[in-house]
Amino acid sequence: MRTLQKPQKISKGILFIWGGFFILFPFYVIGSGLPQPADWLMVILFAYFFFTEKVFPFKDQVELVRKHRNFVIYVAVLNTIWYFFIDQSLEKRFPTFVHSLFYIYNFFAVMAAIRIYNKIKDRFFVFTAYAVGCSILLQVAISFSGIYSGGRDALFFNNPNQLGYYALLSGSLFIYLSKYVKLNTFFQVGVLLAFVYITLISASKAAFAGAIILTALATINQGLLNLKQFIVIGLAAGMAFFIFNKSDRVQDIFEYTVNRFSDIGSDGDDSYEGRGYDRIINDPEYMIIGAGEGGYHRFDSLLMGGEIHSTFGTLIFSYGIPGTILFFIFVFHVFRSSSVMELMYIVPVAAYSVTHQGFRSTLFWVFFACIYIINFEKRKAKAELKYKQYMWMKKKQEMKSK
């Protein structure tokens, strides 16, 4: 990371709200799909930036926002059109057009992340990394308070898969940011152990597979464990083993995890039909413009009355070829300037997304926002270097002409 830039003044309250979003994100106090405490904090950020700063100062950022906006507009228009053709009395959760609100909300979340970065510059990465890390550590502490009862657990989420997805997204974001900022060694090791632990107690097959990929990737790409970290993590693991060796908790987690992952493929929902992919084959005509979200009774599928359990499946089936193209135009802009190895950091989340629908998670979009901001930072630094070289050459030529 290059030398810290001079940050603009920003209310400390805004930073606390940004950090509070990550801390409160795992706390679901009402049903899935409804605004949770963390969402209300994010809305405060929306309001703050709406009244204080409406224009992005960099053309590159304007381009990203435009491409993201185009995708969201298509989602909103398509779902609104389908609303008039779908019998809303058969909808189990909420009207069809409500699905669009998740995309609109997450669009503003991406903009909020970029605006905070514009205010505090490189401190954004450090602040976000520590906020994400504290959030994960807090969930571990809660799990030892008696909330966790063994087997698959969700803690304060509504189901274990949500907990596993949270752990994978948080771990991916934390590890990605730690590549660019210097963090306290003990804190970093503690968060890495915590992220794996939370994934284990969720017993989410997809999240655990993603965690293995992420850990292997980070070890190869970042040299995740230098000598100091290796010593610290070895001592921490040894102490944990000594303390919990006689604990039923560790044995329960280990046995349940082994049994859970040893029967991958044997459960009914492990098949492509069980995840809802069969409707892509049975009703391919919907992929021309997209079937929208909701109205699941329309489709010939083993998964009757439910959404496709896949981010990719939802994208191509619900939003069709136009929506898929618009989404990947946005994604390509996010990953501009990423090296091949940096591109690999999306693989763990992508692996999870094959069997689960993750579009609604704000943490998913914030992860994308952070990747974009780091790549934007690299492009900006490169442009500044080229400008300095140009000015130096120009000055040198002027001196020679004299």
VENGI-V728548 format. One record per pair of residues at least 12 apart in sequence whose ideal C-beta (glycine too) atoms are under 8 Angstrom apart, sorted by the first residue. I is the first residue (numbers start at 1). GAP is how many residues later the second one is. Records with the same first field share a line. If there is no record, write none. Layout:
# VENGI-V728548
I: GAP + GAP
This chain:
# VENGI-V728548
1: 121 + 124 + 179 + 180 + 376
2: 120 + 375 + 379
4: 117 + 118 + 119
5: 116 + 117
6: 115
7: 112 + 113 + 114 + 116
8: 110 + 111 + 112 + 113
9: 110
10: 106 + 109 + 110
11: 37
14: 31 + 34 + 102 + 105
15: 101 + 105 + 112
17: 24 + 27 + 28
18: 27 + 94 + 98 + 109 + 110 + 113
19: 108 + 111 + 112 + 115
20: 18 + 21
21: 17 + 20 + 21 + 24 + 110
22: 16 + 106 + 109 + 110 + 112 + 113 + 148
23: 15 + 108 + 111 + 112 + 115
24: 12 + 13 + 14 + 17
25: 13 + 110 + 141 + 337 + 338
26: 109 + 112 + 113 + 129 + 130 + 131 + 137 + 140
27: 129
28: 128 + 129 + 130 + 134
29: 127
31: 127
32: 126 + 127 + 130
33: 60 + 61 + 69 + 327
38: 324
39: 66 + 323
42: 63 + 66 + 67 + 70 + 320
45: 67 + 71
46: 62 + 66
49: 62 + 63 + 66
53: 62
56: 58 + 59 + 62
57: 61
58: 318 + 322
60: 316 + 319 + 320
61: 53 + 57 + 315
63: 270
64: 50 + 266 + 269 + 270 + 308
65: 45 + 46 + 49
67: 259 + 262 + 263 + 266
68: 39 + 42 + 262
69: 38
70: 256 + 259 + 260
71: 32 + 252 + 255 + 256 + 258 + 259
72: 28 + 31 + 32 + 35
74: 245 + 248 + 249 + 252
75: 24 + 25 + 28 + 244 + 248
76: 21 + 24 + 27 + 28
78: 211 + 212 + 214 + 241 + 242 + 245
79: 17 + 18 + 20 + 21 + 213 + 214 + 215
80: 17 + 20
81: 211
82: 14 + 209 + 210 + 212 + 213
83: 12 + 13 + 14 + 211
85: 210
86: 206 + 208 + 209 + 212
87: 208 + 210
90: 205 + 207
91: 203 + 204
92: 213
95: 199
96: 196 + 197 + 198 + 199
99: 193 + 194 + 195
102: 257 + 258
103: 256
105: 257
106: 254 + 256 + 258 + 259
107: 258
109: 253 + 256 + 257 + 260
110: 255 + 256 + 258 + 259 + 262
113: 253 + 256 + 257 + 260
114: 255 + 258 + 259
117: 256
122: 59 + 255
124: 249
125: 52 + 55 + 56 + 245 + 248 + 249
126: 55 + 57
128: 45 + 49 + 242
129: 45 + 48 + 49 + 52 + 54
130: 53 + 57
132: 38 + 41 + 42 + 45 + 59
133: 41 + 50 + 54 + 55 + 57 + 58
135: 35
136: 31 + 34 + 35 + 38 + 55 + 58 + 59 + 62
137: 53 + 54 + 57
139: 16 + 28 + 55 + 59
140: 54 + 57 + 58
142: 13 + 14
143: 12 + 54 + 55 + 58
148: 53 + 101
150: 99 + 102 + 103 + 106
151: 52 + 101 + 105
152: 49 + 50 + 51 + 104 + 108
153: 48 + 49 + 50
154: 48
155: 46
160: 42 + 43 + 44
161: 41 + 43 + 45 + 46 + 195
163: 35 + 38 + 39 + 41
164: 34 + 35 + 38 + 39 + 40 + 42 + 43 + 44 + 188
165: 39 + 42 + 187 + 191 + 193 + 196
166: 32 + 195 + 197
167: 28 + 31 + 32 + 35 + 40 + 44
168: 31 + 39 + 42 + 43 + 46 + 180 + 181 + 184
169: 180 + 192 + 194 + 195 + 198
170: 25 + 193
171: 21 + 24 + 25 + 28 + 40 + 43
172: 38 + 42 + 173 + 176 + 177 + 195
173: 190 + 193 + 194 + 197
174: 17 + 18 + 21
175: 17 + 39 + 43 + 47 + 49 + 170
176: 169 + 191 + 194 + 195 + 198
177: 193 + 197
178: 44
179: 42 + 43
180: 194
185: 43 + 44 + 47
186: 46
188: 41
189: 40 + 43 + 44 + 47
190: 46
192: 23 + 32 + 41
193: 40 + 43 + 44 + 47
195: 16
196: 15 + 19
199: 12
200: 53 + 57
201: 52
203: 53 + 54 + 57
205: 55 + 56 + 59 + 150
206: 145 + 146 + 148 + 149 + 150
207: 145
208: 49 + 53
209: 142 + 143
210: 138 + 139 + 141 + 142
211: 137
213: 134 + 135 + 138
214: 131 + 134
217: 124 + 127 + 128 + 130 + 131
221: 120 + 121 + 123
269: 40
273: 28 + 29 + 30
274: 28 + 29 + 35
275: 28 + 33 + 34 + 35 + 38 + 80
276: 25 + 26 + 27 + 30 + 31 + 32 + 33 + 34 + 37
277: 31 + 33 + 36
278: 22 + 23 + 24 + 25
279: 20 + 21 + 22 + 24 + 29 + 38
280: 28 + 33 + 36 + 37
282: 17 + 18 + 19
283: 15 + 16 + 17 + 18
286: 13 + 31 + 34
287: 29 + 30 + 33 + 34
288: 32 + 33
289: 31 + 32 + 33
290: 27 + 28 + 29 + 30 + 31 + 32 + 33
291: 26 + 27 + 29
292: 26 + 27
293: 14 + 21 + 25
307: 50
308: 49
309: 46 + 47 + 48
310: 43 + 44 + 45 + 46 + 47
311: 42 + 43 + 45 + 46 + 47 + 48
312: 41 + 42
313: 44
314: 43 + 45
315: 12 + 44
331: 37
333: 39
334: 34 + 37 + 38 + 41
335: 36 + 40
336: 39 + 43
337: 38 + 39 + 41 + 42
338: 33 + 37
345: 26
346: 25
349: 15 + 18
